[in-house]
Amino acid sequence: MRILMVEDERYMAEAIAQVLKKNHYSVDLAHNGEDGLYGGLSGIYDLIILDIMLPKRDGISVLKELREKGIATPVILLTARGETEDKVRGLDSGADDYLAKPFHTDELLARLRALGRRKTDLINGGILKYGDIELNPLTLLLGCESRKIKLTLKESQLLELLIKRKGMILSKKMIIEKLWGYDTDAEDNHVEIHVSLLRKKLHQLDTDVSVSTIRGAGYVLKMVKDEA
């Protein structure tokens, strides 16, 4: 899951980002409302953590514009403790949840898991299924029947993206934006390398699932029998 955190308290934002990364989330930071809006409008994030009190543009106005522009990305709003009015305004403006500062990181992780399950077709406690494979994005374990193999974080994120967009052809550009972020030095060969590594692990599992290349377009997840 790729998260955008919009928080102007840099020390706190960086500390939380480190905790999230240790729990296998990818995190990008923005420190003012304008940058947060720009990142949110890119559509590359699975979830946004948005503070209300921000320089340049407040969180409520950012949230409203995201919703007006059709961005349905789940948003957790960070509010000051006891500010009931902010919570009500946030929920009315399209927030999916809120946390009052200061908060414990365990509570934030629980909210992220809950919203992640709500947004996607995750089933059986977070397991993603396609064909005869099962992926646990939290443990990075990929299984096929009784066989299991450990993926790297990027391999897991790539497979998760392919499963969630099943039937859709994903361009290298879209994969780069989702896995590395909008402002990145990653190039097409980064995608090619991780697709190759993922294919090798799928082969090791002797699964019917494969990552197919659509020449000039991108990649799509398919069953081997569908390619025959």
MORA-V895903 format. One line per field, one symbol per residue. ss: DSSP state (H for helix, E for strand, - for the rest). psi: psi as a letter, one per 20 degrees, with the letter a starting at -180 (. if undefined). burial: + if it has 16 or more other C-alpha atoms within 10 Angstrom, else -. A space follows every 50 residues. Layout:
ss=???
psi=???
burial=???
This chain:
ss=-EEEEE---HHHHHHHHHHHHH---EEEEE--HHHHHHHHH-----EEEE E-------HHHHHHHHHH-----EEEEEEE---HHHHHHHHH----EEEE E---HHHHHHHHHHHHHHH---E---EEEE--EEEE----EEEE--EEEE --HHHHHHHHHHHH-----E-HHHHHHHHH-------HHHHHHHHHHHHH HHHH----EEEEEE---EEEEEEHHHH-
psi=pppppopingggghghgggghhkkqppqqqjrhghgggghihjiqhqpoo qgoqqgpqhghggghghhjjojpppppprqpimhgggghghhijqhrqpp qqrqhhgghggggghghhhakprlkjppqpcjqppoihikppqociqqqp qrghgghghgghghkpiqpprhgggghhhirhnqiqahhgggghgggggh hhghilripqoqpopigbqqprqhhii.
burial=++++++++----++-++--+---++++++++++++++-+++-++++++++ ++++--++++-++++++----++++++++------++--++-++++++++ -------+--++--++-----+---+++++--+++++--+++++---+-- +-++++++++++++----++++--++++++++--------+--++--++- ++--+-++++++-----++++++-----
